[in-house]
Amino acid sequence: MTPAQIYRDLKADHDKQREMLKQLGDLRGDTKKRQKLFEEFRLELQSHAAAEEESLYAVMLGNPELRDDARHSVSEHKEVDDLLGELMDLDFGSDEWESKFFHMRHRYEHHIDEEEEEMFPAADEELDDGIEAKMAATYEERKPKELELARDNPPGGDERE
């Protein structure tokens, strides 16, 4: 059975983010390339996370069977967002930046693996096709708008809360 569009959209973003993380992990030193790719990654991640929360997580929070998974994932989004903010405040060429980046990468890859392996299948089983189609439409509408908001709202702050 083919997964619903919402899960395909989110998985496609995750695959893009995994590749960006790999590229960032392969770069060394305070290079313009590292800074540029990190900025692209943080915009991608912030817009993805916000749109995911407004589409999938909003529905999951309203369903008692899925609520705990959604709360857990929201807290992981906040943790990774805080780490992104800390990374932006560090010297991109420092050992501290590299150490914190690899910690953030590990936490985020754990999060998206958990979503894909546990949360998406649970939501797919619990939610009907109509709800999943609405979530996909919401996600696809919100992500570009969230990208614009992310440009003006660096991670790790509470400006958007």
N, C-alpha and C positions, 0 to 999 in steps of 0.2 A: 504494500500500500504506500502510495506517495504521501509524504508529509504535507500538511497544509501550508499554504503560501507564507503565513507568518513565520513558521519555523524554518522554511527555506530561506526567507529574507534574512533572518537572524543568523543562520548558519553561514550564509554567504559573507555577511559582515565579519563573523568570527574568523572565517578562513582568511579574509583580507587582513584582519588584525594580527593573526598568527604570523603571517608573512612579514608584516611591518615589524613585529617584535623580533623576528629572526634577523631581519636586516639591521635593526638597531643593535642587536646583540653582537653582530659581526663587526660593527664599527668600533674603532678605538680612538680615544683622544677627543679634544674639544674642537671638532671640525664643524664647518658650516653645514656639511652634509648631515651630520648627526643632529644638529639643532633643527634643520629644516625637516628632516624625517620625523623627529620627535614631535614637532609642532603639528605635522600632518596626522600623526598617530593620535595625539591628544584630542584634536578636533574630531577625528573619526570616532574615537572612543566616547567622548562626551556626548556627541550627537546621537550615537547608537544607544548609549545607556539611558539618556533622557527619553528618547522615543520608545524604547523598550518598556520603560516604566509607565509611560502614558498609554501604551497599547496592551501588551501582554500582562504586565504586573498589575495594572489597574483592575483588569478582569479577574485575575487570580486572587487578589486581595478580597474581592467580593464573594469568593467561593470558599466556604469553610474547609473543603477538602484540599485546597491548594494554597490557602493563606500562609501557612508556615513556610512553604518553599519560597513564596514571593517575598516575605519579610526577610528571610535569610539572604536572598539575592540582592535586595535593596541595601542591606547592610554591607554586603561585599562591594557593591557599586560605590558606596560612600568611602569604604576603606581604600579602594584603588584610586578614587578621585583625590583623596587626601595625599596618597603617595605621589600622584602626578604633580600636585601642587608643590610638594617638597622637592621633587626633582627639578622643577622649574626654577627653584631658588638656589640650586647648587651649581657649582662650576661644572660644565658639561665634560670637562677633561679630567675631573678628579676621580680618585679611587672611591670616594664616598658616593659620587653619582653612579658609578658602575655598580657598586654594591647594592644601592637602593633600587636601581633599575632592575637588576636581576631578581631582587625580592618582589618588586611590583610585577614583573613578568611572570614569576612563579604563581603569585596570588591570582593574577588575572587569568592565566591559562587554566589554573585549577577551577576557577569560577565558570569559565565558558565550557570546559569539559563537563562539569557538573550539570550545567544547564542542558547541554545536548544529550547527555546520557541518562539523566534522571528527570529534570524538570519538564522539558519539552514533551517527552512521552507521557508523563503524568497529566499534563495539561491537555494534550491531544486526546487522551482517553476520557477525560472528564468533560471537555467542552464540545459543543456541537459545531458542525460545519459553518453555520451562519455566523456564530460568534467569532470563529476563527477568521472568517472572511472579513468581518468588520475590524478585527484587530489588525489584520494585514493592511487594510485601507488606512487605518489610523497611523500605523507605523510608517507607511510610505508617504503619508502626508506630513507627518511631524518631523521626520528625520532631516529634511532640508531646512526646515524652520529652526530646528535645534542646532544645526550646524552654524547658522547665522548668530544665534544666541551664544554659542560656545566661543565664537571669535571675540566677543566682548566680555566674556565671563571666564576668567582663568579657573582651573581646577583648584580644589582644596579650600575654597571659600564657601561662604553660606549666602552669597548674594542672591541665589536663585531659590532659596528655601522659603 
